[in-house]
Amino acid sequence: MITGPRYKIAKRLGATVFEKAQTQKFALSADRSAKNKRRGRGRQSEYGKQMLEKQKVRVTYGLPERQFRKYVHVALASAGGESKSGGKPTERLHELLELRLDNVVWRLGLAPTRRAARQMVAHGHITVADKKTRVPSHALQAGDRIAVRNGSLGHGILAGFSDRFSERSLPSWLSWNPQTMEGSVIERPTAASADPAGDLTTVLSFYTR
């Protein structure tokens, strides 16, 4: 179980914000804490609910407020017909978050957590269209090819990859060949193909209140 500040954040926002907190032991502890808090507090305001949901999604993807707000503004612009996907703001926000390179690296099982995936990208272990990129926020698109850099195939960061890959369900919008250590983005992610980290409608309501 995780301890310290991250443990407290996970208790407040939910176990899903940190992969290492997603255990039965943590869930039972968090449930006890939540019941104690409810006994000592009145009904939570609508603003409080929106703030909590916003923080939950932001922390899950490990984004600073400024960067997360930027994604929200781009998603809201989709309502005016500026979205490439032509979808609703909630769909566009989900797409923007999921298509971050660090998130895709985590989805593929190349790293055990999103935080580790960001480090993996920043250290130059991943290529996009055969070009090394060190930008975790790099926005991928349908058709983009992702691979582990040849010089990184024997790196210790990939230790246990086979087990992680076999245990994790590969999203339908991604493909990956564990033999060649390369894959691609087949299509744009949707709520059906990649569960949202939270209630994105509530998140958008927070920024448009």
N, C-alpha and C positions, 0 to 999 in steps of 0.2 A: 504493500500500500504506500502511496506517496504521502509525504508529510510536509509541513512548512507552508509557506504562502500559496503554492500551487494547490495544495490539498484543501486549503480554505476556499480558494476560488472555485474549485470543482464542487465543493459542498454547496456553495451559494448558487452556482449556475447550472449544476448538473454534471453527472459523471462523464457525459459524452464530450465535454470540452477538452479533456485530456485522455488520450488512449490508455495510459497507465492506470487511470482511475476506474476503468471499466471492469471491475471485479465484483463478485457477490459480497465480499466482506466490506468493500467500500460502500456499496449500495445500501447495506443494512445500517451502517454507521451514519450515512447521509440522511436516511429515512428517519432515524431517531432524532437527529439534529433538527430536521424540518418540523417534526411534530412538536418539539420543545419550543421552537420559534413561533409556531402558530398559536400556542397557548398564551404566549406573552405579547402577541401583537393583534391589532385589529385587522380589518379587511384591507388588503393591498389596493392602492389606487390604480387607475388605468395607466397613468404615467409610469408608475412603478413597475407594472407588468411589462410595458413596452420597453422600458430601460433594461430590465432583466433579460428580456428576449434578445434585445440588440447586443448586449454584452455577451450573452451565450454564444451567438453566432460569430461575433467578432473574435472572441477568445478561441473558439474552436478552430478557426482558420489561422490563428496567431497573428492577427493584423493590428497595427496601431490605429487609433481612431481616425486620424487624417486619411489614411489610405482606404479604410473601410468606408468612410463617408464619400470618398471619390467614387467607389464602386456603386454606392447607393444613388448618387447623382446621375451616373451614366444609365443606371437601370430605370430611374424615373423619367429620363429623357426618352426612353423607348415609348412612353405613352404618347409622345408627340410625333411618333413615326420615325425617330432617329435610330432605332435599334436595327442592327444588321439581321438579327434573328426574326424581327417583326413580332415578337411575343409580348406577353404582359410583363410589367415591371418586375414582378416576383420571379418569373421564369428567367428574365434577363439577369437579375442579380444572382440567382442560383447558378446560371451558366458562367458568369464572370468569375465567381468564386471557385467553381469546380475546375475550370480550365486553366487555373494558375499552374505553372509547371511543378511547383513544389507539391501541390495537392495531387497532381496526376502521378508523380513519383511515389507518393504515399499510397495512392489507390492501387498502384501496380504491385505493392508489397516490397519495393526496393528498399524502403526504410520503414522501421517499426512505428515511427510517429511522424507527424507533419513537421515537427521541429527538426527531427533528424533529416527529413527530406530536404528542408531548406538548407541545411548545412551541406548536404550531399551535392546539391546544385551549386551552391556558393563556392565549393571547393573544386568545381570543374569536372565532376564525374559523369555528367549527363550531356548528351548532344541532341540537338533538334535540327532535323534536316542535314545531318552530318556536320553540324557546326557546334562547337562547344559553347555553352552559355552558362554564365555564372549569376543569372538574374532569376531568383525564385519566383518573382511575380510575372515572369514572361508569359504572355497570353497565348495559349495554343488555340488552334483552329482545327476543324474537321479536315482530315487528310495529312496533318502534320505527323512526321515520323520521329519517334523518340528512341534513344538507345543509350546503353552504358558505354562510355568512351573506352576504346580498346585498351588504353593504358591503365584503366581502372578496374578491369575485369578480375584481377587478382587481389584487389584491395580488401583489407579486412572489414570495411564497411558493408561488404556484401556477404559476410559470413552469416550463414543461416537463411539465406535468401530462399533456397528451395523449400524449406519448411514454411516460411512466411507466405510464399506464393501458393503453396498447396492448401494452406489453411484459409486464405482470404478468397472471397468470391470476387472474381474479376467482373467489373461493371460491363454491361452490354455495349457501352459506347467506346470501350477501349479494347485493343488487341495486344497480345504480348507473346513472344516466342522465347521461352526460358533457355532454349539451346543457343540461340543467336544473341540473346539479351537485347532484343529490339522489338518495337511494336509501333502502334499508331493510334491516333484519335479517329475512330470510325465515323462518329457523328457527334452532334452537340448533346451534352447531358441534359436529362430532364428529371423532374421529381420522381418519375417512375423508375428511371435507370440509376439514380443516385439520390438516396434520401437526403432531403435538406437538413441542415444542422439545427434548424429551428423554424418557428413560424415567421416566414419572411414577410407576410402581409402585416403582421404586428411590427416588424422591424421597420418597414417602410412608413407605417403610421407614425412611428416615433419621430422620423425625420420630416414629416409633413404636417405635424400637429399644429 
